[in-house]
Structures are given as C-alpha cells and as structure tokens.
Amino acid sequence: MLVVVFVVGIGLIGALSFFNININNQNEVKNELIAAGLAQEGADLVRNIRDYNLLNSKAFDFNLDPASCKAIDFSSLSSHSCVSNQNICTNANLQYCQCGGSCNASTNFIRKITVGGLVNGSRTVTCTVTWNGRTTTANDVLYSTQF
C-alpha cells in the first residue's frame, strides 16, 4: 500500500509541475501580445499626429520633435502631442496608458518612442516596449504627405 501511495504521489507531483510550467508560459505569451500591441499602438498614434498636422495645414512633424517626443498616449488623440512619461499604467477601465492623469495602476511595461531626424522629407519612428528584461519593437516611416 505504501509503494502505491508513493508512486501515485510522484505521478501527481509530475502532473502538477507540468500545469505550473504551462501557466507560466501562458502568462509570458500574454505579455508578449500586450507588448506587441502597445508598440504598434505607439507607432499608430504618432502617425495620427502626423495626419492631424497635415489636415490642419501644419508641418507634418509638428509636435514630433525628436528631443522631446519620447512617449505617447491615447490622450494624444485630443492633444495631438507627445507626453513625457514612458511608464505604462492602466486606468479604471483597464486601458493601457502612459502614467499620469487618470492612469495610475502601474504595470511592468515601458514604452519609448524614438522619432528620427528629418531625412529626404520623412522621419523614422521606432516604438520600443520593454518588460521584465524583454523587448519588442515596432518601426514606421512618417512621410510628409498622406498616401
């Protein structure tokens, strides 16, 4: 009887460790998907600022100064400018945003926008999201006209 209990116990420990590893992997995949979405969102929001500028007869890169545009938020859709804080938080509606204002629940994600210098009438945009020592990046090119 003791041998049977021992063998069943070893089998249960193996099964439980398999489920624990599987849960950890699912959490990491979830974070990778969130980071990829945040990186693409950052590039899209910069493109939105460019489109707003063109529609309002401003220079296409107005408010996209490489020295000051380091972060962006969905609130940029109303202000049409970059923000300074690079830490990603969540608000009461569980929307991801750069910390500040109504966003106050901290996360492990940090999003950094890098706007390149003006070359041949365009600027490059690189949005890098880091979390727990991992990184994902989205790249885009801002042209001086809409296509």
Phi and psi in degrees as GROMACS dihedral restraints (atoms count N, CA, C in turn):
[ dihedral_restraints ]
;  ai    aj    ak    al  type     phi  dphi    fc
    3     4     5     6     1   -62.2    20    10
    4     5     6     7     1   -40.0    20    10
    6     7     8     9     1   -65.2    20    10
    7     8     9    10     1   -40.9    20    10
    9    10    11    12     1   -63.7    20    10
   10    11    12    13     1   -44.9    20    10
   12    13    14    15     1   -62.6    20    10
   13    14    15    16     1   -40.7    20    10
   15    16    17    18     1   -63.6    20    10
   16    17    18    19     1   -45.8    20    10
   18    19    20    21     1   -65.7    20    10
   19    20    21    22     1   -43.4    20    10
   21    22    23    24     1   -64.6    20    10
   22    23    24    25     1   -40.4    20    10
   24    25    26    27     1   -61.2    20    10
   25    26    27    28     1   -43.5    20    10
   27    28    29    30     1   -63.3    20    10
   28    29    30    31     1   -41.3    20    10
   30    31    32    33     1   -63.4    20    10
   31    32    33    34     1   -41.2    20    10
   33    34    35    36     1   -67.2    20    10
   34    35    36    37     1   -38.4    20    10
   36    37    38    39     1   -63.3    20    10
   37    38    39    40     1   -41.7    20    10
   39    40    41    42     1   -63.0    20    10
   40    41    42    43     1   -43.6    20    10
   42    43    44    45     1   -64.8    20    10
   43    44    45    46     1   -42.2    20    10
   45    46    47    48     1   -66.0    20    10
   46    47    48    49     1   -38.3    20    10
   48    49    50    51     1   -67.1    20    10
   49    50    51    52     1   -35.1    20    10
   51    52    53    54     1   -61.1    20    10
   52    53    54    55     1   -45.5    20    10
   54    55    56    57     1   -66.1    20    10
   55    56    57    58     1   -37.1    20    10
   57    58    59    60     1   -64.0    20    10
   58    59    60    61     1   -44.2    20    10
   60    61    62    63     1   -63.8    20    10
   61    62    63    64     1   -40.5    20    10
   63    64    65    66     1   -63.7    20    10
   64    65    66    67     1   -40.9    20    10
   66    67    68    69     1   -65.0    20    10
   67    68    69    70     1   -41.8    20    10
   69    70    71    72     1   -62.3    20    10
   70    71    72    73     1   -41.2    20    10
   72    73    74    75     1   -64.5    20    10
   73    74    75    76     1   -40.2    20    10
   75    76    77    78     1   -62.2    20    10
   76    77    78    79     1   -39.5    20    10
   78    79    80    81     1   -64.9    20    10
   79    80    81    82     1   -40.2    20    10
   81    82    83    84     1   -68.4    20    10
   82    83    84    85     1   -40.3    20    10
   84    85    86    87     1   -64.0    20    10
   85    86    87    88     1   -40.0    20    10
   87    88    89    90     1   -59.9    20    10
   88    89    90    91     1   -44.5    20    10
   90    91    92    93     1   -65.2    20    10
   91    92    93    94     1   -37.0    20    10
   93    94    95    96     1   -63.7    20    10
   94    95    96    97     1   -41.4    20    10
   96    97    98    99     1   -66.0    20    10
   97    98    99   100     1   -41.4    20    10
   99   100   101   102     1   -62.7    20    10
  100   101   102   103     1   -45.5    20    10
  102   103   104   105     1   -62.7    20    10
  103   104   105   106     1   -42.5    20    10
  105   106   107   108     1   -62.6    20    10
  106   107   108   109     1   -41.5    20    10
  108   109   110   111     1   -64.8    20    10
  109   110   111   112     1   -41.2    20    10
  111   112   113   114     1   -66.0    20    10
  112   113   114   115     1   -37.5    20    10
  114   115   116   117     1   -66.5    20    10
  115   116   117   118     1   -46.1    20    10
  117   118   119   120     1   -65.7    20    10
  118   119   120   121     1   -38.3    20    10
  120   121   122   123     1   -61.1    20    10
  121   122   123   124     1   -41.3    20    10
  123   124   125   126     1   -59.9    20    10
  124   125   126   127     1   -45.8    20    10
  126   127   128   129     1   -64.7    20    10
  127   128   129   130     1   -39.5    20    10
  129   130   131   132     1   -65.8    20    10
  130   131   132   133     1   -38.5    20    10
  132   133   134   135     1   -67.3    20    10
  133   134   135   136     1   -36.5    20    10
  135   136   137   138     1   -64.8    20    10
  136   137   138   139     1   -41.4    20    10
  138   139   140   141     1   -63.1    20    10
  139   140   141   142     1   -35.4    20    10
  141   142   143   144     1   -63.6    20    10
  142   143   144   145     1   -39.7    20    10
  144   145   146   147     1   -63.1    20    10
  145   146   147   148     1   -42.7    20    10
  147   148   149   150     1   -58.9    20    10
  148   149   150   151     1   -46.5    20    10
  150   151   152   153     1   -63.2    20    10
  151   152   153   154     1   -41.6    20    10
  153   154   155   156     1   -60.4    20    10
  154   155   156   157     1   -43.9    20    10
  156   157   158   159     1   -61.0    20    10
  157   158   159   160     1   -44.8    20    10
  159   160   161   162     1   -65.6    20    10
  160   161   162   163     1   -39.5    20    10
  162   163   164   165     1   -69.7    20    10
  163   164   165   166     1   -20.5    20    10
  165   166   167   168     1  -110.0    20    10
  166   167   168   169     1    24.9    20    10
  168   169   170   171     1    55.1    20    10
  169   170   171   172     1    40.2    20    10
  171   172   173   174     1  -111.1    20    10
  172   173   174   175     1   166.0    20    10
  174   175   176   177     1   -58.9    20    10
  175   176   177   178     1   141.1    20    10
  177   178   179   180     1   -59.1    20    10
  178   179   180   181     1   -26.8    20    10
  180   181   182   183     1  -105.6    20    10
  181   182   183   184     1    21.2    20    10
  183   184   185   186     1   -61.3    20    10
  184   185   186   187     1   134.6    20    10
  186   187   188   189     1    68.7    20    10
  187   188   189   190     1    14.0    20    10
  189   190   191   192     1  -120.3    20    10
  190   191   192   193     1    41.9    20    10
  192   193   194   195     1   -65.0    20    10
  193   194   195   196     1   125.2    20    10
  195   196   197   198     1   -57.5    20    10
  196   197   198   199     1   -27.0    20    10
  198   199   200   201     1   -76.9    20    10
  199   200   201   202     1   -28.0    20    10
  201   202   203   204     1  -115.1    20    10
  202   203   204   205     1   -17.2    20    10
  204   205   206   207     1   -87.9    20    10
  205   206   207   208     1    91.7    20    10
  207   208   209   210     1  -113.4    20    10
  208   209   210   211     1   -17.8    20    10
  210   211   212   213     1  -149.7    20    10
  211   212   213   214     1   161.4    20    10
  213   214   215   216     1  -149.4    20    10
  214   215   216   217     1   157.6    20    10
  216   217   218   219     1  -143.1    20    10
  217   218   219   220     1   162.5    20    10
  219   220   221   222     1   -64.5    20    10
  220   221   222   223     1   -20.0    20    10
  222   223   224   225     1   -68.1    20    10
  223   224   225   226     1   -15.4    20    10
  225   226   227   228     1   -64.7    20    10
  226   227   228   229     1   -17.3    20    10
  228   229   230   231     1   -66.9    20    10
  229   230   231   232     1   -24.2    20    10
  231   232   233   234     1   -98.3    20    10
  232   233   234   235     1   -33.7    20    10
  234   235   236   237     1   -90.6    20    10
  235   236   237   238     1   -22.6    20    10
  237   238   239   240     1    54.5    20    10
  238   239   240   241     1    44.7    20    10
  240   241   242   243     1  -151.8    20    10
  241   242   243   244     1   165.8    20    10
  243   244   245   246     1   -80.2    20    10
  244   245   246   247     1   163.6    20    10
  246   247   248   249     1  -115.1    20    10
  247   248   249   250     1   171.1    20    10
  249   250   251   252     1   -99.1    20    10
  250   251   252   253     1   -28.8    20    10
  252   253   254   255     1   -79.5    20    10
  253   254   255   256     1   130.3    20    10
  255   256   257   258     1   -97.5    20    10
  256   257   258   259     1    -8.4    20    10
  258   259   260   261     1   -76.1    20    10
  259   260   261   262     1   138.0    20    10
  261   262   263   264     1   -95.2    20    10
  262   263   264   265     1   131.6    20    10
  264   265   266   267     1  -127.0    20    10
  265   266   267   268     1  -179.1    20    10
  267   268   269   270     1  -124.1    20    10
  268   269   270   271     1   152.5    20    10
  270   271   272   273     1  -102.8    20    10
  271   272   273   274     1  -171.2    20    10
  273   274   275   276     1   -62.6    20    10
  274   275   276   277     1   -26.4    20    10
  276   277   278   279     1   -89.7    20    10
  277   278   279   280     1    10.0    20    10
  279   280   281   282     1    61.0    20    10
  280   281   282   283     1    29.4    20    10
  282   283   284   285     1   -84.7    20    10
  283   284   285   286     1   139.9    20    10
  285   286   287   288     1   -80.5    20    10
  286   287   288   289     1   136.6    20    10
  288   289   290   291     1  -155.9    20    10
  289   290   291   292     1   163.1    20    10
  291   292   293   294     1   -71.1    20    10
  292   293   294   295     1   138.9    20    10
  294   295   296   297     1   -59.1    20    10
  295   296   297   298     1   144.7    20    10
  297   298   299   300     1   129.6    20    10
  298   299   300   301     1   159.1    20    10
  300   301   302   303     1    62.9    20    10
  301   302   303   304     1  -126.6    20    10
  303   304   305   306     1   -85.5    20    10
  304   305   306   307     1    -0.5    20    10
  306   307   308   309     1   -95.8    20    10
  307   308   309   310     1   118.0    20    10
  309   310   311   312     1  -143.2    20    10
  310   311   312   313     1    -8.9    20    10
  312   313   314   315     1   -87.2    20    10
  313   314   315   316     1   108.7    20    10
  315   316   317   318     1   -66.7    20    10
  316   317   318   319     1   147.6    20    10
  318   319   320   321     1  -125.7    20    10
  319   320   321   322     1   178.7    20    10
  321   322   323   324     1   -87.1    20    10
  322   323   324   325     1    -1.8    20    10
  324   325   326   327     1   -88.7    20    10
  325   326   327   328     1   140.1    20    10
  327   328   329   330     1  -129.1    20    10
  328   329   330   331     1   125.9    20    10
  330   331   332   333     1  -113.4    20    10
  331   332   333   334     1   126.4    20    10
  333   334   335   336     1  -122.7    20    10
  334   335   336   337     1   128.4    20    10
  336   337   338   339     1   -98.9    20    10
  337   338   339   340     1   132.5    20    10
  339   340   341   342     1  -121.9    20    10
  340   341   342   343     1   114.9    20    10
  342   343   344   345     1   -99.3    20    10
  343   344   345   346     1   123.2    20    10
  345   346   347   348     1   -78.1    20    10
  346   347   348   349     1   166.3    20    10
  348   349   350   351     1   -68.1    20    10
  349   350   351   352     1   164.3    20    10
  351   352   353   354     1   -72.4    20    10
  352   353   354   355     1   119.6    20    10
  354   355   356   357     1  -135.4    20    10
  355   356   357   358     1   118.8    20    10
  357   358   359   360     1    52.6    20    10
  358   359   360   361     1    40.5    20    10
  360   361   362   363     1    76.5    20    10
  361   362   363   364     1    17.0    20    10
  363   364   365   366     1  -141.9    20    10
  364   365   366   367     1   162.6    20    10
  366   367   368   369     1  -128.3    20    10
  367   368   369   370     1   143.6    20    10
  369   370   371   372     1   -90.1    20    10
  370   371   372   373     1   148.9    20    10
  372   373   374   375     1  -128.0    20    10
  373   374   375   376     1   126.8    20    10
  375   376   377   378     1  -122.2    20    10
  376   377   378   379     1   125.4    20    10
  378   379   380   381     1  -114.8    20    10
  379   380   381   382     1   116.2    20    10
  381   382   383   384     1  -113.2    20    10
  382   383   384   385     1   127.6    20    10
  384   385   386   387     1  -115.0    20    10
  385   386   387   388     1   126.5    20    10
  387   388   389   390     1  -118.0    20    10
  388   389   390   391     1   148.1    20    10
  390   391   392   393     1  -160.5    20    10
  391   392   393   394     1   136.6    20    10
  393   394   395   396     1    44.9    20    10
  394   395   396   397     1    41.8    20    10
  396   397   398   399     1    79.2    20    10
  397   398   399   400     1     4.0    20    10
  399   400   401   402     1  -109.9    20    10
  400   401   402   403     1   159.8    20    10
  402   403   404   405     1  -140.8    20    10
  403   404   405   406     1   143.4    20    10
  405   406   407   408     1  -136.2    20    10
  406   407   408   409     1   149.6    20    10
  408   409   410   411     1  -135.7    20    10
  409   410   411   412     1   143.4    20    10
  411   412   413   414     1  -122.8    20    10
  412   413   414   415     1   134.2    20    10
  414   415   416   417     1  -116.3    20    10
  415   416   417   418     1   147.6    20    10
  417   418   419   420     1  -150.5    20    10
  418   419   420   421     1   162.3    20    10
  420   421   422   423     1  -123.3    20    10
  421   422   423   424     1   128.6    20    10
  423   424   425   426     1   -99.2    20    10
  424   425   426   427     1   115.0    20    10
  426   427   428   429     1   -91.8    20    10
  427   428   429   430     1   159.1    20    10
  429   430   431   432     1   -76.9    20    10
  430   431   432   433     1    -1.7    20    10
  432   433   434   435     1  -135.1    20    10
  433   434   435   436     1   157.6    20    10
  435   436   437   438     1   -84.4    20    10
  436   437   438   439     1   151.8    20    10
